[in-house]
Each structure stands twice: as structure tokens, then as C-alpha cells.
Amino acid sequence: MRKHGVIPVLSLWNHLIYSFNASGLVSEVMVLYSEMIACGVLPNVVTVNVLVHSFAKVGNLSFALEFLRGVDNSYYVDTVTYNTLIWGFCEQGLASQGFGFLSEMVKKGINFDTFSCNIVVKGFCRIGLVKYGEWVRDNLVSGGISKDVIGYNILIDGYCKNGDMNYAVELMDRMRRDGLVPDIISYNTLIDGFCKKGDFVMAKSLIDEILMSHRKKDFKILDGNDHLNEGDNTVILEPNLITQTTLISAYCKQEALEEALSLYEEMVVNGILPDAVTYSSIINGLCKRGKLAEAEVLLREMEKMGLDPNHVSYATLMDSFFKAGKLLDAFALQSLMVIRGITFDVVVYTLLMDGLFKVGKPKEAENMFTSLLQQKLVPTLTTYSALIDGRCKLGDINGAESVLEEMKEKNVVPNVVTYSSIINSYIRRGMLDEAVTIMRKMVRENILPNIFIYAALIDGYFKAGKEKVALDLHNEMKLVGLKENNFVLDAFVNNLKRSGRVGEAEGLVKDMMSRGLSLDQVNYTSLMDGFFKEGKESAALTLAQEMTEKNIPFDVVAYNVLINGLLRLGKYEVQSVYARMRELDLAPDVITCNTMINAYCKEGKFEDALNLWDNMKSCGLMPNSATCNILMRGLCKAGEIQKALNILNEMLILGVSPTVAIYRYLLDASSRNGRAAAILLMHEHLVSMGLKLNQVVFNTLITVLCRLGMTKKAFSVLEDMTRRGFSADTITYNALIYGYCIGSHVKKGFDTYSQMLSEGIPPNIVTYNILLRGLSTAGMMEEADELLSEMKEKGLNPNASTYDILISGHRKIGNNKEAIKVYCEMITEGFVPRTSTYNVLIYGFAKIGKMAQARELLKEMQLRGALPNSSTFEILICGWCNLSDQSELDRASKMSCLAEVKKLLLEMNAKQFIPSESTLSEISSTFAKQGKKFNGQNVWKGAHK
């Protein structure tokens, strides 16, 4: 319009400004306003109100106030304008300042209304000054402002959040006396308050009251009178979704899962359809009970009901997967969130960071925190506490304390959990006095240490031999009103055990039990260990019996204490140990022994593993095939082939024939020297020992040979296999095709594929991926596309590996357009590319100087959870270096390229990646061309500073 000399009218400008503000594009609102003024169009009150709202919404109160002061004509300002400004101040916790604007409104002759009153009252309630908020309301009412239900609901909510439920209920009664009818929000607020206090009886009674009002309405309709008389304060309400969800959520938080599920079924029967919040609450309840499979099913049920799970649903389940050690399941959910476009908030980033720390991936966890900051999200107390805890467990106390300082700078107040991580870290390093200093610092900041901090310190000082300090801390703990728990008891028992005073430990245990403390599994195990070490086997076995009677389960540690304790005394042979345990109904079975043998093998303690193997047999506990597999796997991985064969001979004596798994372990061990003769000799040896030849055995042998590219030998095995009456299957042919393709004999691979088809053996996705990789490596992408079409015609859909192969292949021949097309299809189908695939795509853009696109891909891969590696950064660095060499670029653009290089080097350094010599050389050359005298090593050193 403006290009044609037509200036939009004010209503159009207002519509545009309103739309941009409603869409969250606040920065564009002022731009539009400036353009409007430049066009000579003057604002009206609507324009001013939207502008003030846009500034207040993002917390830019000074600008909102400055703008309002700049509006001279009172025609542009009304009650809504000031209400909006007051709302902005109250949202930022500045209720007193917001309240002050009422005086300004009076001076300017602008009336304030019930909305003004409610906004101010809510502002005071938000900062916990509910009583003062009520006083403000009462004073404004005495000045002529009307009371309304919304105002009462605000106060009821405030008192509920302060835990003053009696006064909240009194306000509801006062509302009725004032001639106002409480609405469903009034009831929902009270129900939520009672639920948070754990008073489900009152919460249910309120729901019954709602239902009773509904029945009264039904009776009136049946009587032919469906209208209320004036002044009739009867509540006519129905429990809504919020009512039911509030109660379900509370039940789940209290781990009353059965009640929550019952209420869920009831609401569905009554026609109230659950929403994402309802489902999230139940998922949380299931996760707390450890029912992760059911929680995952419920997540899928949401989708079938047409509901999109929100970030809370995913976050709850993801957190539980991390805690259960199900890393792949957690990352699968993360990928699903990315694919479905669910925005990661600070909660999701925090739990991902915490989960990564817990599963031993600190670099990835730190990267997650960096991503959180890059997304302009503000870390919460929980975020900082998780970061401190992760760094502390890595022994990085300095890093943890630097986070603590950052928290103070940003006015994030630490809590007992935050300090506990730092204290425990000092204790683990033996820096006990420093740990106590931190605890004293907590007290000065009015953060009281809990029983777990005292228990950890007491245990630490006991272990350091400073018993007096430990006892002083114990007395201090009791003086501040903390009672002993199982952790404190364990600290005392362990200390007394170390000094040989188990009798005192026994007396201490009896004393604490008389004061109501129940022993847990750890307490029993520790005390039992002490009795064994003192030779008091009868007392130890009595404890074991007591554990059984109290249904306290034995874990591996308890079993080990029991077994090792009896054997350490030297009074029992292994056989008698097991016999005594069986009398107590505590006999460890083969699974226990298998676990111990497996642990020995992982630690390389093969002699201990072999001794336990011998002990099992000598006491009549026969090793099973799993025992043999565990021991054989460990020995073969360590290259102890002869010892493995000795075990195999013993197996034969025990009547256990070699399994396919054992066969595979031995073949893999024999293949390490790359000699086919050694592999075939081991095969013949195992057959002579009783290995039964079948299709699986032959396939295993063919696979091992083909993996080394020995296709001729593999074909000989195939011929022997068919002569013996065993048919080749898909696995057989996949192995042969793989052998040909890795040897660059793609044509032979396809000949084998044709033979496979002619014999009626169906190929699977693995078959096609092997062939596609062969074609991709050879640069034959036209043939690859044809094969892909053939694969789809056979009803096989590409998987993640298929897409990775195709992207790499197209990029290899320089076909960036097709590579990106395949990438887009891959994302659409719900697959997340590997880091190597992203590197290929980034390299494609970098090679042709499209560094902006390369940079965007880097951002996208991180957003989708694919972590960049050293190669990713080196590709980008070289790309920017090459771009800066372009003669058509001006000096400013070239300097911008060098700035990108330095930025990437800093990121590499932060991730502890070291650039290669060739990359450093590229940097040196690039900087030299721009008149810089320092070389790549200098730049790298600069990045370290």
C-alpha cells in the first residue's frame, strides 16, 4: 500500500500492532509504531494500550512508564492503560509500586475499577502479602469499589498457598454472606489447597458439595422450576476437568495410585475427557511406582485420544528412564520431542543434564547446560543444584563452587540440596574441615543442615579416625532437634566394627531400636559383617534369619557378606557353607554365582573367577550354560584361548555341550590374527568336542570369515553347509554380500543378491543397507536410487541406517541437493541422523562456501540431540578459512570469517577437542593472508586462555 502512496488508516495499524503483540513478536511492535508515526498517523487509546501491554509483558517496565509519561494528551490514556501498567509491575513482584499508580489515576481524573483492585490484590498475594492484599481490597471497597467473585477467588488462592485453609474456607462463607455465589474456580482453588496439605477428606467433601448442588438443580428441573429465585445463593456447579485433575494429581503425588486411577475411570464414565495435564499426573504416579512400561503405554494412549503429550509428560517419563538406567529409552523420548517440535524448557534441559551426569556422560551434560543458556533460558535453583551435583561427583569442587558464586550473582538462593552436593564432595576427598566450613556457612545463611548432611560428616570423621569430632557432631545434631536415622546408625556401626567394638555396636543398635528406629538392609548387612569378623557366626546367622522373617531382601552385598564371612573363619568348607545357608533358606543359587563370576571377569580377576567355578562344583552347585557362557566370554575377550578350551573340556565332562554363543566367542578370539586357518582349525576342534552342526553354526563361521573379507573361504563353508543338508538363509547371504562389498567387489555382491532372489530367499533391510553402502562407497548413486525403489516395492521401508548411507553417498559425489532432500525425508519419518551424517552434510555446504547453511545445520543437529564431535568443528573452521580467502569478499567480511574461526576454536576448547595439525596449518595460512603474524598454534593457545 505504502509503495503506491496509500497510507494505512489507524484501525489497520492498530490491528497489525495488536497481532504482532499477540504473537509474541514484541520487538516488532515498537518498529510498527515508529513507522505509523512517521506516516503521520496519530495513535489513539487502543494503540497506547497495546504498546504498554507489550512492554509490560516482557518486563520492560521503565520503557512502558517512560512511554506513558511521554503521552501528553489524556485522550490517549484510560483505565485500561493504567490497569495494564499496574499488572506489569505486579507480575514482576512490584505490587507496592503498582498500588501507587492508583493515586496517579485519581490525580489525572481517571477512574479505577474492580479490575484495578483485583490486579493490585493479586500482586500482593503473589509475593505472600495476602493479609495486606485483603486490607487493600477492603479499603478500596469502602471507597466505592464493588466486591466480586474474582476478587474473593484471588484471596482464597492466596490463603491456600500460604497454607491457611481455615481462613480460606471462612472467605468462601463470607462471599456467600455478601450475596456472591462461589463459582467452580472457588471450589477448585480450595480443593487444590486441601490436596496440597494432604487433607483428601476435605477435598472430597467439597467435590460432594459440588455434586449435591448439581442434584438440587436436577430436582428443580423435575419440579418444573429450572430458575433460581432472586437472592437464592444455592450453588449450581458441576465438577470440571480442573476439579478432577487437581485431585488425581494430588493422589499421584501422595503415591495413592489406585485412588487416582479409580477417579480417572470415574471422570471418563461421567463424560469428562482427560487432558494432557491429567495424563501427565497419572504418568507421574506410575513412574513413582516404577511402572515405566505402563507409563509409556499411557503416553501412547494420549496420542490415540487425539491429545499431544506436552513437555511435562515427556519430561516425567524421561527422568524416570534415566533414574532406572534406561539411557536408550530416555534418548528415544528426547528425539521424539525434537521430531514433534516440542520446545525444550528449563525443566527438560535440567533433567537431561542431570540424567547425563548420572549415566557418566559429563561432557554431554555440560553441553546441555550450554544449550540451555544459548536458548536464552534462565537456569532455576534445580538446574544449578543438578549442575553442582554433577561436577561434585566428578571431583570438580572448584567448578561446583564457581556455580555457587554465579547463583549468588543472579540472586538464586541455594538450598540444602545444593550445599549437600558440595559437602559430600569435600567428604569424599577427605577434606572434612572444609565440609564443616560449608555447613557453618549454610547456617549463617539460614539454611539448616538436614540429617543426611550430619550423617555424612559423622561417617567421614569416623573414617578419618577423629571419633571425638564425630561424637560432637552427633550431639550437635540432637541439640538442633534432628533424630538418628539408618544412615547415622550405619556410620556408628561401621566405626565400632573398624575398632573391633562390635559388642558396643550391638548395644547401640538395641538402644536405637528401643527408640523406634527399624533396621534396614544396609544396617543388617553391616552388623552381620561385624559379627563375622569377630568370629560370632551364630549372632551373624541370627541376623540373617531375622532379615528373612522380616521380609528384608538379600542383595548381592548381603550374600557376599554371608558367604565370605563364613569362609573367612576357616571353620567351614564351601560345601558346608552352602548347606548351612540352605538350612536358613538363604542359599545363593547359580544366578548369584554367575553374577560374581561375571564381576570377576570384568575386573580381569580370572583366577578368582576360575576358583569360584571350581568351588561351585565342589559344593554340588552345578554351573549351567549361562555360567559357562559368562566365563568363556571373559576369557576369550582377554585372549586366554587355552584357559577357555580347558573350561570347555570341563563342560563336556559335566554334560554341557558347547553353545553357539561359546562357538562365536572362540571364533572371534581365533580371528584376531587374521588367519583363516586358525578360524577353521578352531571350528573343527569344536566340532570334534561335540558341537552340533546346524544352520546357525555355519552362519556364524561364514559371518566371521566374511567380516575379514575372506569370501572364498566363506563360499567353501557354504558348499560344505549345503552338502550336509543345511540351506542358506538371509543371514548367510547377508554375510557373503557384506564380505564382497567391504572388499570393493560390489558386482559380486549383486551377483550373490541375484542368486539369493533366484533361490527364493527374501532379503531384509540389512541386505539392502549392505548393498546400498557398497554402491555409495563406489559412488554409484543412480544404481543406489534404483535399488532403493526396488526395496520399497518389496514393502521394506528405509530405516535410520538407510538414510545415513544415502546422504553420505549423494554427498560423496557432490550432489548436495539430493543429500538435503534425503535428510528432510529422514527427519519427516522420525529418524535422527548420526553425527557422522551431519558432518557429511555440513562439509557439503562448507566446501561450496555456504557457511551460513553449515552453521544452521550445526544448530539443528544440537537441537535434535546429535552431539558435534571434533570433526564437526574442524570442517566448519576450514570452511570459514576457505571462505575468507575469496577475493570478492571485502575486509570486514573476511574479518567476520576469522571471528567465526576463533569462536569455533573456543567451543572446541570448551568441549576438550584438539584440532589436528592440518586444521591448525589451515588457520595459520588464513590468518597470514589477512596480515596476522601469529600461527595456528598461537590461535589455539589464545583459545585456551
N, C-alpha and C positions, 0 to 999 in steps of 0.2 A: 504494500500500500504506500509506504513512505517513499519508495523509489519512484512511484508515479505521482508524487506530490500530494498524496492524500494522507492527512494526519488522523490517526485513530481517535475516536471520541473517548471521553473519560471512562465511560462504562466498559469499553473494551480493554483499556489499560488496567482498570481495577480487576477485571476478570483474569487477565494474564498474571498480574501480581499475585492475586489470590491462588491461582492454580500452581504457580511456582512455589509459593509458600507451603501449600498443602502437600506438594510432592517432596518436600524436604530440601528443595534447592534454594536455601535461604540466601546464599551468596549472590544469586541472580536477581533477587527481589530488589535490592538497592540499585543494581545496574539498570533494571527496567524503570525504576522510579526516576533515576537521573535522566534517562532518555526521555521520559514523559515530560519532565520539567523543561528539558532542552527544546522540546517541540512546542513549548508554550502552553501546555495543558496543565491547569492548576488542580491540585488534589482536593478531595472532599473528605468528610469524616470516615468514609469506608476505607479510602486509601491509607489514611493515617492509622486506623485501627489494625489493618493488616500488617503494615510496616512495624508498628510497635510489637505486635504478636510475633513477627519473625525474629526480631531482636531478642525478645524475652525468651523465646523458645530455645535459643542456643546459649542463653545465659549472658548475652551481651547487654547487661542492664545499663551500664554507663552510656552506651551508644543510644539505647532506647530513650533514656532520660534526656540526653543531650538533644536528640531529635525532637522530643516532645517540647522541650523548652524553646526550641527554635521555631515552633509553630506559633506565630503571634496571634492569629485570628482565632478567637474562641469558637468560631463556627466550625473549625476543623476538629474539635475535641469534644467528646461527650462522656457519659457514664461508662460506656463500654471501653473507651480508650483507657480510662483510669483503672477499671476493673482488670483489664489485660496487664497493665503495668504492675498493679498490686500482685496479681497472680505470678508474674515473672519473679518478683522479689521473694514471695513466699515459697516458690519452687526451689529457690537457692538457699532456703533456710533463713531468710532475712524478713521474718514476719513483722518485727517491730518497725522496720523501715517502711514495709508495705502498709502497716496500720497508719503511719504518719501521713500518707497520701490522702487519707480521708479528710484531714484538716485542710489540706490544699484544695480538695474538691469543694469544700464548704466556702472557702475564701473566694474561689472563682465562680461561685454560684452554680456549681454542677451537683446535682443530687446524687447521693449514693443510695443503693437499694439493698434488697435482701441478698442479692448475689454478691455485692461488695462485702457485706457482713460475713457471708459463708466462706468467701475466699480467705478473708483475714483469719477467721476462726480455724479453718483448716490449716492455715500456715502455722499457727501456734501449736496446733495438735501435732503437726509433722515433727516439730522439734521437742515434743514431750511436754509442752506447757499447756496441758489440757484445761486445768483449773483456770488459768489466766484467760484462755480462749473462751471459756464459758462466761467469765466475768465481762469480757469484751462484748460478747453476744448480748448479755443481759442489759448492759449499759446502752447498747445501740437500740435494743428493743424498747427500753424506757424512753428513748428519743424519738420513737415513732416507727422504727423498722419492724416489719411483721416476722413472727416466727414461722418456720415452715418445716416440713418433714426432712428436707435435705440437711438443714442446719442441725436438727436433732441427730440425724444419722452420722454426721461428721463427729459430733461429740461422743456419741455411743461408740463409734470406731476408735476414737482417741482413748477413751477409758478402757476399752477392751485391750488395746495394745499396751496400756500401762498395767494391765492385769487386775484392774479394779472392776470386777464383774458385777459386784453388788450395786455399785453406783450406776453402772451401765443399764442394769435392769430397772433401777429406780427412774432413770431418764425416760425409759420406754413408758413407764406408768405415768410420768409427768406429761409426756407427749399426749397421751390419751386425755388427761385432765384438761389440757389446753385445747381440746377439741380437734386434735390432729390424729389421723389414722396411720399407725405404723405400716409401712409397706414391706415388700419381700426383702428389700435391701436391709431394713432394720433387723428383721429376723435373721437373715444370712450373716450379718455382722455379729450378732450375739452368738449364733451357733458356732461361728468360726472362733470367737473368743473362748467359749467354753471348751471347744475341741482342743485348742492350744494349751489349755490348762489341764487337759485330760479328764474333764468332767463330762463324760458322754451321756450320763443320766439327764443332766440339764439340757444338753444339746438335743437329745431325743425328745424330751418333753416339749421343747419349742417346735420341733417338727410336728409332733402330735397336735400342738395348738393350731398350727397352720392347717393341718388336715381337718381338724374339728371345725374351723371356720368355713372350709370348703363344704363340709357336710351340712352346716347350717344354711349355706346358700342353696344347696340342693333341696333341703326341706322347704325353704321359702318358695322355690320354684314349683315344688309339688303342691304347695298350698295355693298356688296361683298368684303369688306375690313375689315377683323377682326384683322388686325395687326396695331400696332401703329408705326408711323414714329419715327425715332431716334430723340431724343430731344423733343418729344411731352410729355408735363408734364400733360396731361389730366389724372385725377384720375379715375380709373375704379374699383369701390368698390361696395359692397353690405352691407346693414346693417346686422350685425350678431346678434347672441344671446346676446352678451355683450351690444351691442348698445341698443337693445330694453329693456333689463333688467335694464340697467342704468336709462333709462327714466321712466320705470314703478316704480322702487324703489323710484326715486325722487318724482313722483306723489303721491305715497303712504305716503311718509314722510310729504308731504305738505297737506295730507288728501284730495287730489283730486282723490278719489277712482274711480269715474265714468270714468275719463280720463285714469286711469291705466287699468281698466277692458276693456275699448274700445281698447287700444293699445294691450292688451293681446289677445283679439279676432283677431285683425288685424294680429299679428305675426303668430298665428296659421293658419289663412287663407293663409298667404304667405309661409307656409311650414317651418317656424322656430319653432321648438319644444321647449317649455319652459323647463328649468332645475330646479333643487332644489332651486337655488338662486331666480329665477323668482317667483316660487310658494311661497317661504318664504317672499318675498317682498309683494306679494298680501295678504298673510295671515296676515302680519303685518298691512297692510292697513285696512283689515276687522276688526281686533282686535281693532284698534284705534277707529273705528266707533261703537264698541260694538256688532258687528255682529259675535259673537263667534260660533254660530251654523253653519253659512256659512263658517267660517274659518275651522271648524272641518271637514265639508264636503269636502273642498278643500284639506285638508290633506289626506283624504281617496282617493280623485281623483288622487293625486300624485301616490299612490300605484297602482291604476288601470292602470295608464300610464306607469307603469314599473319603476317609479322613487322611490328611497328610500328617504324619508324625512330625512334631516340632523338635527343635533342638534339645528341649528338655528330655523328651522320650529317648532320643538317640544318646544323649549325654549320660543318662542314668544307666542304660544298658552297657554303654561303652566302658564306663567307670567300673562296673561290676565285672566285665570281662577282664579288664586289666588286673583287678584285685584277685581274680581267680587264675591269673597267669595265662589266660587265653588271648595271647597277643594278636594272633592272626584274625580272630573274630572281632577284636576291638578295631583293628585297622580296616577290616572289611566294612564295618559300620561307618568309620571315618570317610572311607572312599564313597560310600553310598550317600553320605551327607553332601559331599562335594558334587557328586554327579547330579543330585536332585536340587542343587542350588541353595541348600540350607546354609544361611550365614552363620559362621562361627562367632559366637560371642565370647566374652571373657571367661565364662564358666566352662565352655567347651575347650578353649585353649588351655585353661588351667588343668583340667582333668587329663588332657592329652599329655601335657608336660609332666604332670605328676606320675601318670602311668608309665611314660617312657623312662623316667628316673627309676621307677620301681622295677622295671624289667631289664635294667642295666644298659640303657641307651642314653647316656648323659648328653652326648653331642646333639642328638636329635631333640632331646628335651630342651636344651638351651636354644636351639633353633626355633622351637615352638614359641618360647618366650619372646624371642626376637621378632617373630612373625606377629605376635600379639601387639607389640609396640608399633610395628610397621603399619598395622591396620588402624592405628590411632585409638586403640582401646586402652582403657585405664585399668591397670592391674589392681585387684582388690586385696584385702588382707589375706584371703585364702590363697590367692595367686602367689603373693610374696612368701607366705609361710611354706607353700609347696616348693618354691624355688630354694629357699633357705634349707629346707629339709633335704632336698636332693643334693645340694652342694655339700652339706654337712656329712651325709653318708658317703660321699666321695672323699672326705677328709679335707675339703676346701673350706676351712673355717674363715680365712680371710675374705673369700668370695661371699660367704654367708653373711659376715658382719658388714660388708660393703652394701649388701641388700638392705640390712637393718638400717644403715645410715640413710639410704635412699628413701626408705619408708618414712623416716622422720622428716626428711626434706619435703616430702609430698603429703605430710600430715596424715599418714596411715598409721594408726596406733597398733602396735603389736599386741598379741595376746599370749596366754600361757603356752599355747601350742607352738607359736613362733619361737619363743625362748627355749622351750623343751628341746627342740632340734639342736640348737647351738650348745646347750648344756650337755646333752648326750654325746655330741661330737667331741667336746673337751674331755668328757669322761673316758670315751673310747681311746683317746690319745694319752690318757694318764695325766692330763692337766687339770687335776681336781680343784686346786685353789682357784684357778681361772673360772672353773664351772661355778664355784660358790660365789665368786665375784659377780658373775652374770645373774645368779639367783638374787643376790642382795640388790642389784640394780633393778630387778623386776619389782621387788618390794617397794623400793623408793618411788617407782612409777605406779604404785597402787595396783600392781598385777600380782596376785597372790599365787605362790607356787602350789601345785597340787601334790597329791600323794605319790604320783609316779615320779616326779622330779626328786622328791625326798628319797624314794626307794632306790633310784638310780645312783644318787650321791652316796647313800649309806653303803650300797653294794660296792661302789668304786673305792671308797675309803677302806672298807674291809679287805678288798683285794690288794690294796696298797699296803696293808699291814698297819693302818692307822685306826686301830679299833676305837680309841678314845674319841677321836673326831666323829666317827660313825655313830657312837653312842650319844654324843652331844647333839648331833643332828636328829637322832631318833627322839630325844627328849624335847627338842625344839618343835619337832613335828607334832608331838602330842599336845604341847602347850598352845599351838595355834588351832587346835581342835580337829586335827586330822587323825583318823583311826587307821590302825595297821591293816594292810590288805595282804593278799597272797604274795605279791612281789617283795614286800618288806620281810615277810616271813622267810621267803626263799633266800634273801640276802643274809639273814641271820643264820639260817641252817647251813648254807654253804661256807660261811666264815667259821662256824663251830666245827664243821667237818674238816676244814683245812688244818685246824689246830688240834684235831683229834679229840674234840669235846662233844662227841655225838650224844652222850648222856645228857649234857646241858641242852642240846638241840631238842632232844625228846621232851624234856621238861618244858621248854619254851613252846613247843607245838601244843602240848596238852593245855598250857596256860591260855594260849590264844584261842584254842578250840572252845575252852570253857567260857570265853567272852564272845562266842558266836561266829568265829571265823571257820569256814569249811575249807578243808584241804582240796586243792585241785590236782590235776595230773602231774604238773611240774613239781609241786611240793612233795607228793608221794614218791616220785622218781628220785628226787634229790635226797630225801631222807632214807630211802631204800639203799641208795648208793652208799650213804654214810655208814649204815649198818653193815653192809657187806665189807667195806674197807676196814671196819673194826672187828670183823670176824663174827658178827652177830647175825648169823644166817637165819636163825629162827625168827628174829624180830623182822628181818627183811622180808621173809616169806609171808609173815603175818600181814605186813603192809600190802603185799601183792594180793593176798586173799581178800583183804578189806577193800581194795580197789575193785575187785571183781564183784563183791557183794553190793557195792555202791554204784555199779554200772559205769565206773570211770574207765574209759577205754585205754588199752595199752597201745602206745605208738612205738615206732622203731626204737626210739631212745630208751623207753621203758624196758622193752625186750632185751636190748643190748645190755642195759644195766643188770638185768636179772641173769642173763647168760654169763656175761663177763664176770659178774660178782661171784657167782658160784664156782666158776673155773679158776678165778684168781686165788681162791682159798686153797686150791690144790687138794681138796678133800674129795672131790668128785671127778670121775671120768665123764667124758662128754655124754656117754650113753646114760649114766645115772642122772646127769643134769636134766636131760630131756625127759627121763622117767619121772623125776620129781616135779617138773613143770606140768606134765600131763596129769599128775595127781591133783594139781591145783587148777586143772582145766585151762592152763595158760601156755600150753606147748606151742612154740612157734612152728608154723608149717613151712612147706617148701617155699612159699612166696616170701616169707621173712628172710630165709637164707639166700634166695635169688637176689633180693634187694641188696643184701650185704655183699654178695659176690660182685654184683654189678658196680657197687660203690668202690670196691677194691680195684676193679679193672679200670675204672675211670681215673683213679688216682695212680695207676701204674703199679699197684701193690699186688703183683701177680702171685707171689709166693703166699701171701695171706689168703688170696682167693683160692689157690690150689689146696692150702691147708684146710680151709673151710669145706671145700669139696670133699676132701678125704674124711673130715670129721662127720659130715652128713652121712656118708656111707657107713662109717664105723658105728654110728649110733642107730642105724636102722632107718634113717630118713633118706629115702632114695631120691637122687636127683631126677628130675623129669626132663623132657625135651627142652623146656624153657631154660632150665639151669644150664644145660649143655650149650644151648644157643648163645646165652649170655657170656659164658666163659670162652667159647670158641671165637666169638666176635671180638672180644677184648684181646685175646692172644693173636689173632690174625691181623688186627689193626696195628699191633705192636711189632709185627713181623716175626713173631715167635711160632713159626710154622711147625717145627718139630714138637714143641710142647702141645700144640693144638692137635697134632696127629696122635700123640700119646693119650690125650683125653678122648680122642675118637676111638682108640683101641679099648679104653676102659668102658666107653659107652656100649661097644659091641658086646663086651663081657656082661654088662648089665642088661643086655637085651634091647638096647635102644639103637635103632638104625639111624644112619646119617640122614638128616633132613635136607630139603632143598636150600634152606637158609644157610646151613653149615656148608653145604656144597659151594654156595655162592661166596661165602667168606673165604674159603680156601682157594677158590679160583682167583678171586680178586688179589689175594696175597701172593699167589704164584705169578700173576700177570705183571707185577711191579718191575720185573727185569725186562719186560717187553719181548719175551721169547715164547713163541707158540709152543715149542717143545715142552717147556716147563708146565704150561697150562694143560696140554693134552696128557702129559705124564700124571699130573695130579688127578685129572678126570679118570684115567684108567685105574689109578691107585684106589680112588674112592669107590669105583665100581667093584673092584676086587674085594673091598671091605663090606660090600653088601648094599651099596647104593642102588636103589631100584631105578632102572632107566624108564623114563616116561617123557612125554612131550615137554613138560616144564624143565626137566633136567637138560634136555637137548637145547631148548630155547635159551637157557641160562648160559650154556657153553658157547652157543653161537653169538649171543649178545656180548659176552666178554671178548671174544675174538674180534668181532666187528668194531667194537669200541676202540680197538687198537689198529683198525684198518686192515686186519688180516682176513679179507673176504674170501680168498682162495681156500684157506684152511676151514673157514666157516662153511663154504659150499661143500667141502668134503664131509663135514659133520652132518650137513643137511642130507647128503646122499645116504650116509650111514643111518640116519634117523628114519628116512623113508623105507630103507631096506628092512629095518626092524619093525615096520608096520605102523610107525607114528607119523601122522600127517602134519605138514607145516600149517601154521595158522597166522593170524595177523601179526602177532608178536614176532614170529620167526621172520616174516618178510620185512617188517619194520626195521629189525636189526640189520638185515642184509642191505636194505636200501640206505640206511644210515652209514653203514661201512663204506659203500660206494661213494656217497655224497661227500663225506669228510675227506675222501681220497681224491676229490675233484673228478670222479668218474660219474657225472650226472646222467650221461646217456645210459650207462649200465644200470644206474639206479632206476631209470624209467623202464628199461627192459625188464627188470625184476618186478616193477609195478605192473607192467602188462601181463607178465606171467602170473602174478598174483590174481589179477582180474580173470584171466582165462581159466584159472583153476577154481573160480567161484569163491575166492576168499575175500570178504568185504574189507576194504580199507577203512581206517578210522581217522579221526582228526590228527592223531600223531603221525600217521602215514603222510598225510598231505603237508603237514608242517615240516617234516623232514625233507620232502621233495621241494617245497617252496623255498626252504632255506638253501638247498642246493642250487636252485635256479637263481635265487637272489645273490648268492655268493659269486655266481658266474656272470651276473649282470643280465640275465635273460628274463627281463620283467614282462615282456609281451607273453612269453610262454607261461610265466607265473600267473598272469591275469587269466589266461585261458584255463589253467589248472584250477584256479580259484572258482571260476564259473562252473567247472565240472564238479567240483566238490559241493557247491551249493545245490546243484541239480540232484546230487545224491542225498540231499537232505541233511548235510552236515553244515552247521553254522561256524563261522570263524570264532576262535577264542582269542584271549589276550596275546598268546604267543604268535598266532597267525598274523595279527595286526602288526606286532613288533617286527616280524620278519619282512612284511610287505613295505612298511615305512622305511626300514633300513635299505631294502633293495631299490626302491624308487629313488631314494636319496643318493645311493651309490652311483646311479647312472645320471645324476644331476636333474632328475625330474621332481623339483620341489613342489610343483603344483599338485601332482598326483600324491606325493607323500603327505601333504597337508590334507588332501581330500580323504585319504585313508585314516589319518589321525582324527579328523572330525567324525568319521563314521565310528571309529573305535570308542570315542567319548560318548557318542549318542547311544551306543549299545551297552554302556555302563562299565566299560573297562578302563582301568588307569594304566597308562603306558609306564614302562620301566624307565629308570634314569638314563640308561644307555640309549633308549629310543628318543627321549627328549634331547639328548646330546646330539644325536644324528640330525634332528630337525633344526636345532639351534645352529649347528655347523653349516647346514644348508643356507640359512639366512646370512650367517656371518661371512660365508665365502663370497656372496654376491653383494656384500656391503649393506644389507638391510638390517642394521644393528638395532633399530627401534623394535622391529618384529622379533628379533632374537631376544631382546630384553623382556618383551612381553611374555614370550614363551617361558622364560626363567620364572617370572612371577606366577604364571599359570601352573607350572609343574609344582611349585611350592604350595600353592593353594590346594592342589589335588593330592598333596601328601607324598609326592615323589621328591626325595631329597637330592639336591645337586651334589655332585662329587667334585673332585679336583679337576677332572677333565672338563666338566661343565664350565668352570671358571676360566680354565686355560683357553678354551675355544672362544669364549667371549672376549678375553683380554687380547688375543691375537686378532680377533675381528675388529675391535676398536683400533688397534695399532695399524692394521691394514687400511682401515677407513681414513685414518689421519694422514696416510701417505697420498691420498687422492689430491691431485694437483688443482682440481677445480674448487676445493674447499678453501674458504678464507681462514685467516689465522685464528679468529675467535672459535670457529667450528673445530679446528684442529686441537686447540687448547681444551675444548669441551670433551673431545675424544680422550685426551690424556687424563682428564679428570675422571672419566669413567674407568680408565685403567687403574688409577690409584684407588678408586672406590672398591673395585673388584679385588684388588690386592689386599685391602683392609679386611674385606669379607673372608677371603681365603685364610688370612691370618687368624681371624676370629674363630674359624672352623678348624684351625690347625692343619690346613692343607699347605703343602710346599710345592711351589711351581717348579716345573722341570727346567733344565738348563736351556733347552731350545726356546721356551717361553721367555725366560729372562733375557736371552740373547735378542729376541724379537723386541722386547721392551727397550733394551739398550739402543738398538738401531733406530727405533721410532723416536725416542727422546733426543738422540743425537741429531736427527734430521730437523728437530724443532729448536736446535741451538742449546739443548740441555747437555751439560758436561758429565752428569753422573750416569752410571750404567744401571743395568737391570738389578744387580746385586744391591746397589745403593737404594734403589726404589724399594726393594724388598725389605732392606734394613729399616728404611723410613716407615714402612707399614708396621714394623714391629714396635716402633717407638710409641 
